[in-house]
Amino acid sequence: KDVDPMVARNENASTNDSTQFTPTPQRKYRFFQNVEVTSEGVAIVRLDNREKKVNTLSFALSDEAKIMWNSDIHNNTDIKAVIFTSAKPDTFIAGADIFDIQQLEDKTQLLSYIERELQFFQRMKSKGVPLIAAIDGPALGGGLEWALWCDYRICTDNPKTKLGLPEVKLGLLPGFGGTQNLPALVGVQNAMDMMLTGKDIRPNKAKKMGLVDLVVAPQSLEKVAIHTAKGLVDGTVKKSKPKKKSLLNRFIEDTPPGQYMMWQQINKLVQKNTNGNYPSPFAIIDCVKYGLAHPSGNDKFKHEREQFTKLAQTNESEALIGIFDGMTAMKKHQYGEDAAVPVKKVAVIGAGLMGAGIAQVTAQKGYEVLLKDRDDVAVGRGLSYMSDNWDKKVKRRRMTKFERNKNMSAVVGLSDDSESWKKHFSGADLVIEAVFEEISLKRRIVEEIESVTPDHCIFATNTSAIPIADIAQGARRPERIIGMHYFSPVPSMPLLEIIPHGGTADCATATAFEVGTKQGKTCIVVKDVPGFYVNRCLGPFLVEVSALAKDGVSLEALDKAMKNFGMPVGPATLADEVGIDVVSHVASFLSNADLGVRMEGGDISLMQNMIGKGWLGKKSGQGFYSYNGKKKTINSDVKAYLKEFSSRDLGLKEKEIQDRMVSRFVNEAVKCLEDEIIADPVVGDIGLVFGTGFAPFRGGPFRYLDTVGVDKYCDLMNGFAEKYGPQFEPCQLLKDHAASGKKF
């Protein structure tokens, strides 16, 4: 959900190497302030890329670092210690610059670049003086690897300070010695946990695990760093050493039987979590094991950069970097800095799972929140949902008790019977409605809310399929009405679809975008049509589930096929998670909408009949699967129902099951681009990866088509159209790209 990749996107890529810099005595370097040397011989190196908000390790910065070191530090015998820090508040080094990796057509050139970086770090060490990293803000990827080459690490307790090696999220591995230096410092188990998950480590945990030596207030960082540097020189402060291992950890990490069990367990977890679809975790394991077997010399670093370079050439890494690039692009809207209405108070109508989830992510980000439902019991359930979620975060140490109490105090529960609810709503800047999917109810709420809210207030509806223009009919301020389609469960699903109707003002779209982004969502703006984008693509996909069931494919085979394709869960499990009633409603709605033949070929009564039996999915304990605690099974009633539903058994192989389901999905995504429902393929990829879990290592439907070949995919679909019916016919844009050879 919170992606902090090892590589930071250059916000102005065109200036990466072309920006003209003229040195002056006051500013000798483009990426560094002039080196300061104290009277005690402590050199302070302050990274400061004035062209960007954050410091990133670009090729250009790396080249300049070598010049700076050789010119100002290495041969200066007066320098007794060196501190590396940042001149920028709240940021140390956010990672390597992704643009540099992307622009290299020949990725094997990375081998020599990484080797030069390693030689630079080793040259730093060869001066023989203490090196101190003074960290305020993110030290990620290459930034943390720089710090790992130092003798001592100090970080601040700034909430923005976090340390991590998240390269795995981009299909890569730490390439500047990280797979060797991190295990040596914090132990193999801690290091593997960090590198295989890409998780952030906060200051207190970093100190506890030995990743940093001191945690200080931001105001004291430089002063403490200088004092520590002098202590390291005169011997009153000892160099950082790996944290002493417990007896158990010594057995696990330092004995052959323990290591055997440890690697067996790590490989088992990686295989379970990746299904073998992501090569980078296995490469990280390989590098660490190689280093343990070759502890001396530079062979271990050579092996690491060779593995990095191999990964950089994979489709998986290219796809994951594309997703990250798309996420970065989605953080900004096109409506201007001052277009949005300033929002302090957000009112949420409906305290069910969706409404309470929206209220939770809103309160967490500092907004005042009103949560309203029909009666106190419903409101109480919503407040309990938020309270329970925050209590879990406190228990897992992801939130302090103070933050939990502050969040709860920001939420005011209101019911229809509350005499004061209208007064509270009179101060709302944004209202988000999350009630049942019933257009008459939604219109009634619009009318009621418009009568009590100020003229500047934006009204957002969290409908999953109903066109926004239909909801806005008869409204007094239709230009202030917009769709904000959240996905369930709201606190953990990263996507938000923003849907302006034809008459929506830019200020409403900009407001929804900025609030959604602050809530931690990746926002995509889509056209106001039935189902919008994500659910519109899910419609034909769900119909194909029923078609495959008719053709004798079992639930287990369906789910296994799609999990092996790379989806986080199979379609039957997904339907149970979302709710059979919700999925059935969307499928029924879209079957009666404007998709025509693309919603044919199956029988959506499969789910409609399940609703009549009370099989609503996980929430009712029975859907396609039966749920008993964490156990999931298929009972005899469901098996009998599906056997009765099935009309034939074609004995389909897994590949054909995958192709039938994915082609319905992918074709609708391209049709949405053809109909300008989405602005471009990047929006389309981000929407389906974050909204449905479309295999991230494939990069989304459009990158997937480019990888397998649009012409080959068109041929596949035409073959299905002949065999199964016109629902498989490729849309015109897909045919056009196939004919021209153009990529998305």
ZICOR-V229797 format. One record per residue. N is the residue number from 1. PHI is phi in whole degrees, 0 to 359 (none if undefined). PSI is psi as a letter, one per 20 degrees, with the letter a starting at -180 (999 if undefined). Layout:
n:N phi:PHI psi:PSI
n:N phi:PHI psi:PSI
//
This chain:
n:1 phi:none psi:g
n:2 phi:263 psi:n
n:3 phi:267 psi:o
n:4 phi:239 psi:n
n:5 phi:291 psi:r
n:6 phi:294 psi:h
n:7 phi:251 psi:p
n:8 phi:255 psi:p
n:9 phi:290 psi:p
n:10 phi:293 psi:o
n:11 phi:290 psi:i
n:12 phi:223 psi:m
n:13 phi:303 psi:h
n:14 phi:295 psi:i
n:15 phi:261 psi:j
n:16 phi:306 psi:g
n:17 phi:239 psi:i
n:18 phi:264 psi:i
n:19 phi:298 psi:p
n:20 phi:280 psi:p
n:21 phi:236 psi:p
n:22 phi:249 psi:o
n:23 phi:296 psi:q
n:24 phi:226 psi:r
n:25 phi:301 psi:h
n:26 phi:281 psi:h
n:27 phi:214 psi:n
n:28 phi:280 psi:h
n:29 phi:234 psi:q
n:30 phi:286 psi:h
n:31 phi:251 psi:j
n:32 phi:224 psi:q
n:33 phi:287 psi:r
n:34 phi:301 psi:p
n:35 phi:294 psi:p
n:36 phi:260 psi:p
n:37 phi:239 psi:p
n:38 phi:285 psi:r
n:39 phi:296 psi:h
n:40 phi:272 psi:j
n:41 phi:87 psi:k
n:42 phi:264 psi:o
n:43 phi:274 psi:p
n:44 phi:246 psi:o
n:45 phi:259 psi:o
n:46 phi:251 psi:o
n:47 phi:290 psi:p
n:48 phi:199 psi:n
n:49 phi:277 psi:o
n:50 phi:286 psi:i
n:51 phi:274 psi:i
n:52 phi:222 psi:r
n:53 phi:286 psi:h
n:54 phi:232 psi:q
n:55 phi:274 psi:p
n:56 phi:228 psi:q
n:57 phi:274 psi:n
n:58 phi:270 psi:r
n:59 phi:303 psi:g
n:60 phi:295 psi:g
n:61 phi:296 psi:g
n:62 phi:298 psi:g
n:63 phi:298 psi:g
n:64 phi:290 psi:h
n:65 phi:299 psi:h
n:66 phi:294 psi:g
n:67 phi:296 psi:g
n:68 phi:300 psi:g
n:69 phi:297 psi:g
n:70 phi:291 psi:h
n:71 phi:281 psi:g
n:72 phi:252 psi:i
n:73 phi:236 psi:g
n:74 phi:302 psi:g
n:75 phi:261 psi:j
n:76 phi:272 psi:o
n:77 phi:289 psi:i
n:78 phi:283 psi:i
n:79 phi:276 psi:p
n:80 phi:255 psi:i
n:81 phi:200 psi:q
n:82 phi:230 psi:p
n:83 phi:250 psi:p
n:84 phi:254 psi:p
n:85 phi:212 psi:a
n:86 phi:239 psi:q
n:87 phi:280 psi:i
n:88 phi:271 psi:p
n:89 phi:291 psi:q
n:90 phi:67 psi:j
n:91 phi:206 psi:p
n:92 phi:263 psi:e
n:93 phi:222 psi:p
n:94 phi:278 psi:i
n:95 phi:129 psi:a
n:96 phi:282 psi:r
n:97 phi:269 psi:o
n:98 phi:299 psi:h
n:99 phi:299 psi:h
n:100 phi:298 psi:g
n:101 phi:291 psi:g
n:102 phi:295 psi:h
n:103 phi:282 psi:i
n:104 phi:281 psi:o
n:105 phi:291 psi:h
n:106 phi:261 psi:n
n:107 phi:293 psi:i
n:108 phi:294 psi:i
n:109 phi:296 psi:i
n:110 phi:297 psi:h
n:111 phi:303 psi:g
n:112 phi:289 psi:h
n:113 phi:296 psi:g
n:114 phi:295 psi:h
n:115 phi:298 psi:g
n:116 phi:296 psi:h
n:117 phi:296 psi:g
n:118 phi:299 psi:g
n:119 phi:297 psi:h
n:120 phi:295 psi:g
n:121 phi:296 psi:h
n:122 phi:290 psi:h
n:123 phi:293 psi:h
n:124 phi:304 psi:g
n:125 phi:296 psi:h
n:126 phi:291 psi:i
n:127 phi:295 psi:h
n:128 phi:80 psi:k
n:129 phi:246 psi:q
n:130 phi:299 psi:p
n:131 phi:246 psi:p
n:132 phi:237 psi:p
n:133 phi:261 psi:p
n:134 phi:249 psi:o
n:135 phi:249 psi:p
n:136 phi:230 psi:o
n:137 phi:96 psi:a
n:138 phi:295 psi:p
n:139 phi:236 psi:n
n:140 phi:240 psi:q
n:141 phi:53 psi:c
n:142 phi:302 psi:h
n:143 phi:294 psi:g
n:144 phi:290 psi:h
n:145 phi:298 psi:h
n:146 phi:302 psi:g
n:147 phi:296 psi:h
n:148 phi:292 psi:h
n:149 phi:281 psi:i
n:150 phi:276 psi:r
n:151 phi:274 psi:i
n:152 phi:206 psi:p
n:153 phi:232 psi:p
n:154 phi:238 psi:p
n:155 phi:231 psi:r
n:156 phi:266 psi:r
n:157 phi:270 psi:j
n:158 phi:305 psi:p
n:159 phi:305 psi:h
n:160 phi:274 psi:i
n:161 phi:283 psi:p
n:162 phi:208 psi:q
n:163 phi:237 psi:p
n:164 phi:186 psi:r
n:165 phi:236 psi:m
n:166 phi:270 psi:k
n:167 phi:304 psi:h
n:168 phi:302 psi:h
n:169 phi:290 psi:i
n:170 phi:249 psi:j
n:171 phi:73 psi:k
n:172 phi:238 psi:a
n:173 phi:221 psi:r
n:174 phi:298 psi:p
n:175 phi:253 psi:i
n:176 phi:259 psi:k
n:177 phi:94 psi:j
n:178 phi:296 psi:h
n:179 phi:289 psi:i
n:180 phi:256 psi:g
n:181 phi:285 psi:h
n:182 phi:291 psi:g
n:183 phi:300 psi:h
n:184 phi:294 psi:h
n:185 phi:270 psi:g
n:186 phi:248 psi:j
n:187 phi:94 psi:q
n:188 phi:296 psi:g
n:189 phi:296 psi:g
n:190 phi:297 psi:g
n:191 phi:295 psi:g
n:192 phi:296 psi:h
n:193 phi:300 psi:g
n:194 phi:294 psi:g
n:195 phi:283 psi:h
n:196 phi:278 psi:h
n:197 phi:257 psi:h
n:198 phi:72 psi:j
n:199 phi:291 psi:q
n:200 phi:276 psi:q
n:201 phi:248 psi:p
n:202 phi:276 psi:r
n:203 phi:308 psi:g
n:204 phi:296 psi:g
n:205 phi:292 psi:h
n:206 phi:300 psi:h
n:207 phi:292 psi:g
n:208 phi:296 psi:h
n:209 phi:270 psi:i
n:210 phi:87 psi:j
n:211 phi:287 psi:h
n:212 phi:235 psi:r
n:213 phi:261 psi:h
n:214 phi:218 psi:q
n:215 phi:238 psi:p
n:216 phi:227 psi:r
n:217 phi:289 psi:q
n:218 phi:305 psi:h
n:219 phi:294 psi:h
n:220 phi:262 psi:i
n:221 phi:304 psi:g
n:222 phi:292 psi:h
n:223 phi:297 psi:g
n:224 phi:293 psi:h
n:225 phi:297 psi:g
n:226 phi:294 psi:g
n:227 phi:299 psi:g
n:228 phi:294 psi:g
n:229 phi:302 psi:g
n:230 phi:296 psi:h
n:231 phi:294 psi:h
n:232 phi:293 psi:h
n:233 phi:289 psi:g
n:234 phi:269 psi:i
n:235 phi:90 psi:i
n:236 phi:282 psi:i
n:237 phi:240 psi:p
n:238 phi:271 psi:q
n:239 phi:299 psi:q
n:240 phi:298 psi:p
n:241 phi:233 psi:q
n:242 phi:304 psi:q
n:243 phi:296 psi:q
n:244 phi:296 psi:p
n:245 phi:276 psi:q
n:246 phi:290 psi:r
n:247 phi:301 psi:g
n:248 phi:297 psi:g
n:249 phi:291 psi:h
n:250 phi:296 psi:g
n:251 phi:295 psi:g
n:252 phi:294 psi:g
n:253 phi:265 psi:h
n:254 phi:242 psi:j
n:255 phi:238 psi:q
n:256 phi:305 psi:g
n:257 phi:297 psi:g
n:258 phi:295 psi:g
n:259 phi:297 psi:g
n:260 phi:301 psi:g
n:261 phi:294 psi:g
n:262 phi:298 psi:g
n:263 phi:292 psi:h
n:264 phi:298 psi:g
n:265 phi:291 psi:g
n:266 phi:297 psi:g
n:267 phi:297 psi:h
n:268 phi:297 psi:g
n:269 phi:294 psi:g
n:270 phi:296 psi:g
n:271 phi:298 psi:g
n:272 phi:295 psi:g
n:273 phi:280 psi:h
n:274 phi:251 psi:i
n:275 phi:55 psi:k
n:276 phi:77 psi:j
n:277 phi:272 psi:i
n:278 phi:242 psi:o
n:279 phi:286 psi:h
n:280 phi:296 psi:g
n:281 phi:300 psi:h
n:282 phi:290 psi:h
n:283 phi:291 psi:h
n:284 phi:297 psi:g
n:285 phi:302 psi:g
n:286 phi:300 psi:g
n:287 phi:295 psi:g
n:288 phi:294 psi:g
n:289 phi:296 psi:h
n:290 phi:297 psi:g
n:291 phi:296 psi:h
n:292 phi:294 psi:h
n:293 phi:278 psi:h
n:294 phi:229 psi:m
n:295 phi:292 psi:h
n:296 phi:255 psi:r
n:297 phi:79 psi:a
n:298 phi:257 psi:j
n:299 phi:300 psi:h
n:300 phi:296 psi:h
n:301 phi:287 psi:h
n:302 phi:297 psi:g
n:303 phi:298 psi:g
n:304 phi:298 psi:g
n:305 phi:289 psi:h
n:306 phi:294 psi:g
n:307 phi:293 psi:h
n:308 phi:301 psi:g
n:309 phi:295 psi:h
n:310 phi:299 psi:g
n:311 phi:295 psi:h
n:312 phi:297 psi:i
n:313 phi:265 psi:i
n:314 phi:276 psi:q
n:315 phi:297 psi:h
n:316 phi:297 psi:g
n:317 phi:294 psi:g
n:318 phi:300 psi:g
n:319 phi:293 psi:g
n:320 phi:293 psi:h
n:321 phi:295 psi:h
n:322 phi:298 psi:h
n:323 phi:296 psi:g
n:324 phi:298 psi:g
n:325 phi:300 psi:g
n:326 phi:296 psi:g
n:327 phi:302 psi:g
n:328 phi:298 psi:g
n:329 phi:296 psi:h
n:330 phi:284 psi:i
n:331 phi:282 psi:i
n:332 phi:238 psi:q
n:333 phi:252 psi:r
n:334 phi:258 psi:j
n:335 phi:262 psi:j
n:336 phi:97 psi:q
n:337 phi:297 psi:h
n:338 phi:257 psi:j
n:339 phi:287 psi:h
n:340 phi:287 psi:q
n:341 phi:286 psi:p
n:342 phi:298 psi:p
n:343 phi:243 psi:p
n:344 phi:245 psi:h
n:345 phi:241 psi:p
n:346 phi:243 psi:p
n:347 phi:256 psi:p
n:348 phi:244 psi:p
n:349 phi:255 psi:p
n:350 phi:107 psi:o
n:351 phi:253 psi:k
n:352 phi:286 psi:a
n:353 phi:301 psi:g
n:354 phi:291 psi:g
n:355 phi:298 psi:g
n:356 phi:295 psi:h
n:357 phi:295 psi:g
n:358 phi:296 psi:g
n:359 phi:299 psi:h
n:360 phi:297 psi:g
n:361 phi:291 psi:h
n:362 phi:282 psi:g
n:363 phi:296 psi:h
n:364 phi:299 psi:h
n:365 phi:258 psi:j
n:366 phi:93 psi:j
n:367 phi:279 psi:q
n:368 phi:283 psi:p
n:369 phi:234 psi:p
n:370 phi:251 psi:p
n:371 phi:241 psi:o
n:372 phi:240 psi:p
n:373 phi:214 psi:a
n:374 phi:290 psi:h
n:375 phi:213 psi:r
n:376 phi:295 psi:h
n:377 phi:296 psi:g
n:378 phi:296 psi:g
n:379 phi:297 psi:g
n:380 phi:300 psi:h
n:381 phi:297 psi:g
n:382 phi:295 psi:g
n:383 phi:295 psi:h
n:384 phi:295 psi:h
n:385 phi:301 psi:g
n:386 phi:294 psi:g
n:387 phi:301 psi:g
n:388 phi:296 psi:g
n:389 phi:296 psi:g
n:390 phi:290 psi:h
n:391 phi:299 psi:h
n:392 phi:297 psi:h
n:393 phi:295 psi:h
n:394 phi:296 psi:g
n:395 phi:298 psi:h
n:396 phi:271 psi:j
n:397 phi:63 psi:k
n:398 phi:262 psi:i
n:399 phi:204 psi:q
n:400 phi:276 psi:r
n:401 phi:298 psi:h
n:402 phi:298 psi:g
n:403 phi:296 psi:h
n:404 phi:298 psi:g
n:405 phi:293 psi:h
n:406 phi:296 psi:g
n:407 phi:297 psi:g
n:408 phi:297 psi:h
n:409 phi:290 psi:i
n:410 phi:278 psi:i
n:411 phi:254 psi:p
n:412 phi:250 psi:p
n:413 phi:274 psi:p
n:414 phi:223 psi:q
n:415 phi:234 psi:r
n:416 phi:301 psi:h
n:417 phi:276 psi:i
n:418 phi:290 psi:p
n:419 phi:294 psi:h
n:420 phi:265 psi:j
n:421 phi:298 psi:h
n:422 phi:294 psi:h
n:423 phi:296 psi:g
n:424 phi:300 psi:g
n:425 phi:291 psi:h
n:426 phi:294 psi:i
n:427 phi:253 psi:j
n:428 phi:282 psi:p
n:429 phi:263 psi:h
n:430 phi:216 psi:p
n:431 phi:243 psi:p
n:432 phi:245 psi:o
n:433 phi:265 psi:p
n:434 phi:224 psi:m
n:435 phi:252 psi:a
n:436 phi:300 psi:q
n:437 phi:283 psi:m
n:438 phi:225 psi:o
n:439 phi:298 psi:h
n:440 phi:295 psi:h
n:441 phi:296 psi:g
n:442 phi:295 psi:g
n:443 phi:295 psi:h
n:444 phi:296 psi:h
n:445 phi:292 psi:g
n:446 phi:303 psi:g
n:447 phi:299 psi:g
n:448 phi:294 psi:g
n:449 phi:289 psi:h
n:450 phi:297 psi:h
n:451 phi:282 psi:i
n:452 phi:241 psi:i
n:453 phi:261 psi:q
n:454 phi:291 psi:r
n:455 phi:299 psi:h
n:456 phi:280 psi:i
n:457 phi:295 psi:p
n:458 phi:267 psi:p
n:459 phi:249 psi:o
n:460 phi:247 psi:p
n:461 phi:251 psi:p
n:462 phi:263 psi:l
n:463 phi:279 psi:q
n:464 phi:263 psi:i
n:465 phi:207 psi:h
n:466 phi:291 psi:p
n:467 phi:304 psi:p
n:468 phi:294 psi:h
n:469 phi:300 psi:h
n:470 phi:293 psi:h
n:471 phi:290 psi:h
n:472 phi:280 psi:i
n:473 phi:301 psi:p
n:474 phi:83 psi:j
n:475 phi:288 psi:q
n:476 phi:286 psi:h
n:477 phi:234 psi:m
n:478 phi:299 psi:h
n:479 phi:292 psi:i
n:480 phi:259 psi:j
n:481 phi:257 psi:p
n:482 phi:210 psi:q
n:483 phi:264 psi:p
n:484 phi:232 psi:n
n:485 phi:265 psi:o
n:486 phi:273 psi:r
n:487 phi:244 psi:q
n:488 phi:262 psi:p
n:489 phi:282 psi:p
n:490 phi:303 psi:g
n:491 phi:298 psi:h
n:492 phi:248 psi:i
n:493 phi:275 psi:p
n:494 phi:276 psi:i
n:495 phi:264 psi:q
n:496 phi:224 psi:p
n:497 phi:271 psi:p
n:498 phi:251 psi:p
n:499 phi:234 psi:n
n:500 phi:281 psi:q
n:501 phi:272 psi:r
n:502 phi:303 psi:h
n:503 phi:256 psi:j
n:504 phi:290 psi:p
n:505 phi:285 psi:q
n:506 phi:301 psi:h
n:507 phi:296 psi:h
n:508 phi:291 psi:g
n:509 phi:295 psi:g
n:510 phi:296 psi:h
n:511 phi:295 psi:g
n:512 phi:300 psi:g
n:513 phi:296 psi:g
n:514 phi:290 psi:h
n:515 phi:294 psi:g
n:516 phi:300 psi:g
n:517 phi:296 psi:g
n:518 phi:295 psi:h
n:519 phi:291 psi:i
n:520 phi:95 psi:j
n:521 phi:265 psi:q
n:522 phi:270 psi:o
n:523 phi:259 psi:p
n:524 phi:236 psi:p
n:525 phi:264 psi:p
n:526 phi:231 psi:r
n:527 phi:284 psi:q
n:528 phi:277 psi:n
n:529 phi:225 psi:r
n:530 phi:304 psi:p
n:531 phi:85 psi:i
n:532 phi:56 psi:c
n:533 phi:253 psi:g
n:534 phi:297 psi:g
n:535 phi:291 psi:h
n:536 phi:297 psi:h
n:537 phi:287 psi:h
n:538 phi:291 psi:h
n:539 phi:306 psi:f
n:540 phi:299 psi:h
n:541 phi:300 psi:g
n:542 phi:292 psi:h
n:543 phi:298 psi:h
n:544 phi:291 psi:h
n:545 phi:302 psi:g
n:546 phi:292 psi:h
n:547 phi:295 psi:g
n:548 phi:290 psi:h
n:549 phi:297 psi:h
n:550 phi:298 psi:h
n:551 phi:272 psi:j
n:552 phi:90 psi:j
n:553 phi:277 psi:p
n:554 phi:283 psi:r
n:555 phi:302 psi:g
n:556 phi:299 psi:g
n:557 phi:293 psi:h
n:558 phi:300 psi:g
n:559 phi:294 psi:g
n:560 phi:297 psi:g
n:561 phi:300 psi:g
n:562 phi:284 psi:h
n:563 phi:293 psi:h
n:564 phi:292 psi:h
n:565 phi:291 psi:h
n:566 phi:127 psi:j
n:567 phi:287 psi:q
n:568 phi:295 psi:h
n:569 phi:219 psi:q
n:570 phi:281 psi:r
n:571 phi:295 psi:h
n:572 phi:292 psi:g
n:573 phi:295 psi:g
n:574 phi:300 psi:g
n:575 phi:299 psi:g
n:576 phi:295 psi:h
n:577 phi:293 psi:g
n:578 phi:288 psi:h
n:579 phi:117 psi:p
n:580 phi:301 psi:h
n:581 phi:295 psi:g
n:582 phi:293 psi:g
n:583 phi:297 psi:g
n:584 phi:296 psi:h
n:585 phi:299 psi:g
n:586 phi:297 psi:g
n:587 phi:297 psi:g
n:588 phi:294 psi:g
n:589 phi:299 psi:g
n:590 phi:288 psi:h
n:591 phi:295 psi:h
n:592 phi:261 psi:j
n:593 phi:265 psi:b
n:594 phi:250 psi:k
n:595 phi:273 psi:i
n:596 phi:60 psi:c
n:597 phi:297 psi:h
n:598 phi:291 psi:i
n:599 phi:259 psi:j
n:600 phi:259 psi:r
n:601 phi:100 psi:i
n:602 phi:226 psi:a
n:603 phi:215 psi:n
n:604 phi:285 psi:i
n:605 phi:295 psi:i
n:606 phi:310 psi:g
n:607 phi:273 psi:h
n:608 phi:300 psi:g
n:609 phi:291 psi:h
n:610 phi:294 psi:h
n:611 phi:298 psi:g
n:612 phi:299 psi:h
n:613 phi:272 psi:i
n:614 phi:82 psi:j
n:615 phi:272 psi:n
n:616 phi:264 psi:j
n:617 phi:108 psi:b
n:618 phi:301 psi:h
n:619 phi:294 psi:h
n:620 phi:257 psi:j
n:621 phi:84 psi:i
n:622 phi:212 psi:p
n:623 phi:219 psi:c
n:624 phi:297 psi:h
n:625 phi:249 psi:r
n:626 phi:260 psi:p
n:627 phi:242 psi:p
n:628 phi:226 psi:n
n:629 phi:67 psi:c
n:630 phi:267 psi:i
n:631 phi:278 psi:q
n:632 phi:229 psi:p
n:633 phi:223 psi:r
n:634 phi:251 psi:o
n:635 phi:272 psi:r
n:636 phi:294 psi:h
n:637 phi:297 psi:g
n:638 phi:293 psi:g
n:639 phi:301 psi:g
n:640 phi:294 psi:g
n:641 phi:298 psi:g
n:642 phi:290 psi:h
n:643 phi:296 psi:h
n:644 phi:292 psi:h
n:645 phi:291 psi:h
n:646 phi:293 psi:p
n:647 phi:251 psi:i
n:648 phi:196 psi:r
n:649 phi:235 psi:o
n:650 phi:276 psi:i
n:651 phi:60 psi:l
n:652 phi:292 psi:q
n:653 phi:279 psi:r
n:654 phi:302 psi:g
n:655 phi:299 psi:g
n:656 phi:290 psi:h
n:657 phi:300 psi:g
n:658 phi:299 psi:g
n:659 phi:295 psi:h
n:660 phi:297 psi:g
n:661 phi:288 psi:g
n:662 phi:291 psi:h
n:663 phi:295 psi:h
n:664 phi:295 psi:h
n:665 phi:296 psi:g
n:666 phi:293 psi:g
n:667 phi:299 psi:h
n:668 phi:292 psi:h
n:669 phi:298 psi:g
n:670 phi:293 psi:h
n:671 phi:299 psi:h
n:672 phi:295 psi:h
n:673 phi:292 psi:g
n:674 phi:301 psi:g
n:675 phi:271 psi:j
n:676 phi:61 psi:k
n:677 phi:287 psi:h
n:678 phi:243 psi:q
n:679 phi:284 psi:h
n:680 phi:197 psi:r
n:681 phi:298 psi:h
n:682 phi:297 psi:g
n:683 phi:300 psi:g
n:684 phi:296 psi:g
n:685 phi:293 psi:g
n:686 phi:299 psi:g
n:687 phi:300 psi:g
n:688 phi:278 psi:h
n:689 phi:292 psi:g
n:690 phi:275 psi:h
n:691 phi:268 psi:h
n:692 phi:233 psi:i
n:693 phi:82 psi:j
n:694 phi:311 psi:p
n:695 phi:328 psi:o
n:696 phi:303 psi:h
n:697 phi:290 psi:i
n:698 phi:266 psi:i
n:699 phi:86 psi:i
n:700 phi:109 psi:r
n:701 phi:297 psi:h
n:702 phi:285 psi:g
n:703 phi:293 psi:h
n:704 phi:300 psi:g
n:705 phi:299 psi:g
n:706 phi:298 psi:h
n:707 phi:289 psi:g
n:708 phi:278 psi:i
n:709 phi:102 psi:o
n:710 phi:296 psi:h
n:711 phi:295 psi:g
n:712 phi:295 psi:h
n:713 phi:290 psi:h
n:714 phi:298 psi:g
n:715 phi:298 psi:g
n:716 phi:302 psi:g
n:717 phi:292 psi:h
n:718 phi:297 psi:h
n:719 phi:297 psi:g
n:720 phi:295 psi:h
n:721 phi:298 psi:g
n:722 phi:293 psi:h
n:723 phi:277 psi:h
n:724 phi:243 psi:h
n:725 phi:136 psi:r
n:726 phi:292 psi:i
n:727 phi:298 psi:i
n:728 phi:264 psi:i
n:729 phi:296 psi:p
n:730 phi:297 psi:q
n:731 phi:290 psi:r
n:732 phi:297 psi:g
n:733 phi:295 psi:h
n:734 phi:295 psi:g
n:735 phi:297 psi:g
n:736 phi:298 psi:g
n:737 phi:293 psi:h
n:738 phi:295 psi:g
n:739 phi:290 psi:h
n:740 phi:271 psi:i
n:741 phi:79 psi:j
n:742 phi:285 psi:q
n:743 phi:266 psi:q
n:744 phi:285 psi:999
//
